[in-house]
């Protein structure tokens, strides 16, 4: 079973060349052309219409007329997909829809696990430098001299910088079996390491420590999340790090079973994790050794949530909080209380709602969300608007995007509070200062590259200016006891 979050779905990948590998069972998820019939064809008599009892008679009739008489040739696949989309659209349900493109890829990654050719390093930007944040176990990097904290200076002799952070991963990744050379800096020494790319499973989970706490961040619940969480929990030195923080901020959900398994690690046996209610019956899902694989931890996590914490993430949070096995900190969650199933035809994929889910105490949180145990206002940085276009901004221009630029420069400390919507000299000087500190062309002109770097700079600052995390770190463990 799996779960679908806002704008997210999951299902096995299907291509025209893989028809024999269609799954024989449904997948459950928790995340996110109708046409008018035309007159009767001359080839259909009245008696024939009465005898045909298929509910799709009219659809078939339109299909045949369009195939035979539309003014230009139209493929049967296009018409079939249009009919499917029309049925899904008629449900007036934002979580029932056809899957294609990025949505379909995301579903496949959640249900099958995301893999790529790489060397096994996770990168981050710190102090305006691209550094190795962590190393994947049993990867090419884990068998080399690379260590977390090493600065990545170049990839295959191509210099990299924080301003190009989004492109660095594409340089490091590549076809399995090919080689890549990383130039790194540690303290005052620079060295190079050549590695052969291997198949890397991308984890949705990262772990780090701060103060007396272990902080586990889960970006989504995929097929590997429960397994990775168990490994992470087993590796915690509870004497040195007695506090556990699980960050589910901006986690849109994912596979329902992953959330159920993950929650079961923290719950005593026979506790209600969630209630599942379809059109016919209600099922109560409880924790047990089969679900948890016999693993249990006595740690009571502090769960960080916000308005983008949805679906499977809400299942996990409600299960722990309502069973007094954890507390939550942050803002009210998204509020997605429905379950989707992924379906397939030979040439299309789609998802549709099959049930609602309730929290352990029987609450349906749909469009209401979960209120945190400890409410904390979100950082003002999280409320910054996005630029409305990628248009170049420069001296003497005015408008909403100029005002947005000034808000970013103010939030990052490059400009005193000065939101006028007019690109004046003070704004230009602030842009130049920002460009200089981020290895960008210092011309005072804001293009797409500068916008991208502003977004990245704010995201980095948000990591340090995270009110929910600060509150969680300040909580006394005794505050969490019943």
N, C-alpha and C positions, 0 to 999 in steps of 0.2 A: 504494500500500500504506500501511497505517496500523497503529498499535499501541495496545493498550488497557492502561491502568494500573489500580491498585486503585480500585474504585468509579468507573470511568470508561470510556466507550465513545464511538465516533464513527461517524457515518453521515449520508448525505444526508437532509434533512428531507422527510417525506412527509405530506401531508394528503389528506383526501378530495377536495378540490378540485384536487389536483395529481397525479392518477393518471397523466397523460400524461407527467409528468416524472420517472418512476421511473428511476434509473440503470440502465444496461445492463451494468454491471460491478460486481464485488465490491470492497469497501473493506476493507483489512486494518488492524487496530488493535493497539496494545499499551498497556495502562494498569495495570481492574477492571473443574397441578391434576389432579394425577392423581386419577382417580375410579374406583370399582369398577364393572365392567360388571354389568348386571342381566340377568335371565332373557331367553330368546329371545322375540322378538315373534311373534305368531300369524301374521303375514303372510309369514314367511320359512320356506320348506320346507327339508328336509335336503339335497335335491339342489342347491338354490340356494346354500347355504353352501359346498358342495364346489366349486362352479363358480367362485365368487368368489375370485380370487387376490390381490386387493389387500391389502397389509399393513394398510390402514386400514379394513378391513371392520368390525371391532368398534368402532372410533372413530366411524365413520359411523352405525352402528347405535345407539350411545348418543346421538349427536347428534340423530337423528331421534326417538328416544323422548323426550328432554328437550324438544325443540321441540314435540312433539305432546301430551305427557302431564304435564309438570311442572306443579305446582299453580298457578303464576303464569307470565305471559308472560316469556320470556327472549330477549334479542336473539341473533341468529345471530353477530354480531360478538363478543359476550361469550363464547359457547361456543367459537368458533374461537380466540380469544385464550387461553382456558383450556386448550385442547388444546396450543397452542404452548408455553405456560408449563410445562405438565406435561412435555412432551418435554425442554425445556431443564433443568427441575429434576431430571429423572431422570438427567442426566449427572453430578450431584453435583460440579459444577465452579462455583466462585464467580464465574468470569469469563464464564460462558455464561448469559445472562439476557435477558429482554425489556426493551425500552427505553421509558421513558415519563417524563414530567415533567422534573425537573432533569437526570437522566441523559441523556435524549434531547437536551435543549437543549445540554448540554455537548458531546455528540458532534457535533452540527451545527456548533457554534462551532469545534471543532477541525478539522473537514473542510472547512468553508466559510469560516471566518474570522468573528470576532465584529465586528459593526458596530452603530452606534447614532447617534442624532442628538445632536451636541454641538459644542463649540467647539475641542477639541483641546488640553486641558490635563490633565496628570497631577498629582494633588494628594498631599500628604503632611502629616503633623503633626510640627512641630518646635517645641520650647519651648512646647508647649501652644497652638500656633497652626496654623491651616490655611493652608498655603502652596502656591504653584505650584512643583511639583518639576521638571517638564520640559514642553516644548511640542512637540506633534506637528507635523512638517514639513508645509507646504502646507495648514495648517488655518486657520480664521478667527483663532485666537489668534496664529498665527505672523505674521499680517499686521497685528497690532495693536501697541500699546505695552506689552503685558504681557510681563514678564520672569520667568525662574525666580527664586524667592526672594520674590516679591511675596506679601504676606499677603492672603488673601481674607476680607474683613470682612462682606460681605453679598451675597446673590444675589437680584435683583429686590426690593430693599429688605427682604429677610428676613435678619436678623442670623444669622450662623453662628459656631460655636465648635468647638473640638476635641471637646467632648462630643457634638456632633452630626455628627461626621465622616462616619459611614456614610450620613447623609441628604444631605450636600452634593452628592454626585454626581448624585442624583436631581433636585436643584434645577437643576443646570447643564444636565443632559441634557433633551432634549425633541424634539418633532417637527421634522424637517428643514425649514428655511425660516422657522421662528419665531425671535424675538429674545429675548435674555437680557441683563440688565445686571449686571455684576460690579462691586462696590465693593472697591477694593484699597488697600493701604497699602504704601508703599515709603519706608523711613527715617522721616522725620517728615511726609511728605506723603501725603494721601489723594486718590484720583481714581477716576472711574468709567469703564467701558468697556462699550459696547453692541455685541454681536456677533450675527450671524445664524447660527443653528445649521446645520451641514452634516453630511453622512454621514462618520462617523469610523470608520476601521478600528482596532480595539483590538489593540495589539501585546502579545504575551506576553513581550516583551523590553524591558529598560531598561538604560541605560548611564550610569555616573558615574565620577568619578576620585577617588582618595585616595592621597596620597603619590606614589609613582612608579608607581602601578598604575591600570589601567582595570578597572573591575568591571562585568561584564555579568551581569545576573540574568535567567534564563529561567524563567518560572513554569509553562510547559507547552510541549510541542512541537506547534504547530498548523500549518496549511497555509501560514502566512506566516512562520514562525520562521526557516527557512533563508535566505529572502530578507532578512529584517530583520537577521539575524546577519551576512550578507555586507556589508550597508551599514555596520553598526556596526564591523566589523573594518577596513574600508577607511578609516574616519574616524579611526582611532587615530593619534596622534602618537607613534610608537614611540621616538623619541629622548627625549621628555619622559616618556613612560609606557611603559617597556620591559617592565613586568610586566603580564600579563593574568590576571585571575581570573574564572572563570565559575561563578556561584553556581547550583547545581541543588538546593539544600536545599529540601525539601518540594515538589519538582517531581514530580508523579505519572506523568508520561509523556506520551503523546499519539500523534501520527501517526508511524509508523515511518519513512516516507520522509523526513520532516523531520529526524529524528535521523541518518539515513544521509547525507543531503546535508550537514548541519551538520558531521558528523565528517569528511567527505571534504575539507573546506577545510584541515584540519590534517595530513592524511596524504599521503605520497608516493603516486604511482600504483601500483596493483597490490597494495596492502596489504589484508589481510583486515579488514573492518569487523565482520562478524558471519557466523554460519552459521545457515541456516534449514532446519529439518528437519520435514517433514510425514510422513504415514503411508507415503508411497511412496519419497521420495528426500530427499537433502540437497543444498542449494544453498549455495555459498560466495559471499558478496557482497563484492566488492573495490572499492577506491577507483579512480576513473578520471576523466578530464576530462569525460566526459558527465555523470557524477553531480555533480561539483563545478562544472560550467559553466565550467571552465577557470580557476577562481579558487583560489589557494593562499596561505596565510600561513605564515611561518616561526616565528610566535609559538608557544610551548609553554605552554598555559594551566595554571593551578592550578585544579582543579575542586573545588568545595565540595559534599559529599554528606552525607546523614544517613539515618536510618531510614525517612524518607518519600520518599527519592529512588528512583523506581521505573521499570521498564519501559523506555520509549524513552530516558529519562535514563540508565539503566544501560547501554543499548546504546552511547550516545554516550561515556560515561565509560570503559567497557571498551575501546572501539575506540582511544581516545587513549592510555590508560595502558599497555595491553598491546602497543601498537606504539611505546612510548617517545616519544610525542609530547605527553605531558602527565603530570601527577601529580595525585593526589586527596588531599583533606584532610577530616577529619571523622569520621563514624561509619559503620559497616557499613550499606550500602544495604538497601532493602526485600527484594529477591530475587524478582522476577517474571520468569520465563523462558518464558512462553507468549505466543502470538500469536493475536489474535482477528480474525474476519471479521464484518463487519456485513451482515445480510441483511434483506430486506423482503418483505412481502406487500402487498396493496393497502391494508390498514388497520392494519398493525403493523410494528414494527421490533424487531430483536433482534441479539444478538451471540453468537458461539460460538467456541470454541477450535479452530484448524485446524493449529497447529504449535507446536513449541518452538524457541527460538532459543538459540544457543550463542555464547560470547565468541570472539574471534579465536583463542585457544589451545584451543578446543574444550570449555570448561567450561560446564556447565549450572548457573546460579546460582539456580535456582528454590528458594525458601524458605531460601536461604543468603545471598544478597546478595554485594556486592563489598566487600572489605576495603580501607580507604583506605591510600594510600601512607604518609601521616602521620596516625596515629590521634589524635584530640582528643576529650576528653569534652565532651558537650553542656552548655550552660548550665543551671544549676538552674532558671532561669526557664521553660525549655521543659518541665520536668517538673511544673509546677504543675497541680493537678487543676481540673476545671471544676465549677461549682456544679451541684448535683443538681437544683435547681428554680429557678424565678423567684420564689419566695416572698419576701415582705418580711422582712428581718432587722432586729431592733431590740433595745434594751437588755433584759437579763434572759433573752433567748432562749438556748437551747443546741442543740447538734447538729453534724452533719458540715459543713453549709454555713457555720456560724459559724467552725469550724476552718479551712475553706477561705478564708473572708474574711480571717482573721488571717494566713494564709500569704501572701496577696496583699499585704496591708498591710506585712508584714515584708519581703517581697522588694522592695517599692517604697520602703522606708525610712521609712514612716510609723509603724511600730510595732516596738519591740524584740522579739526572739524571744519570742513570747508566744502559743503555740498551745495554748489550753486548751479550746476548744469552748464557752466561756462568753462571751456578749456583755456584758462588764463596762464600767465607766466608761473604762478605758484604751483599750479597743477603740472605744468611741463617740467619744472625743476624736480618735483617729486617723482615723476615718471623716469627722468634721467637717473636719479639716485637709485631707484628700484632696478632699472636696467643694468646699471653698473655693478650692483651687488649680486646680480644673477647672470652675469656673463652674457648679456644681450647687447645688441647695438645701441649705443647711447645717443640716440637722436631725438628723444622726447616724443616719438610717434608710437602710438599703440596699435599694433597689428594683431593677427590671430595668435602669433607666438607669444606676445606679451600677455594677451588675455589668458592663454593656457597656463602661463607661469604664475599669473595672479591667482588663478583657481588653485594651482598646486601649493602656492605659498600659504593660502588660507587653510587648505586641508592639513598642511603640516602644523600650522599654528593651532588648529583645532585639536590635534593630538595632545598638545600641552595645555590648551585651554578647554578642558573637558569637565564641566561642572559635575556631571554624574560620577565620573571616575574619581574626582577629588572627594566627593561626598563618601563614596564607597571606601576609599583609602582611609578616611577619617573615622569611619564607623568602628566602634569597639565591638569585639566579638561577643561580649556579654549582651550587647543590644539585640543580638539575633537569637538569644536563648528564649525559649517559651516561658 
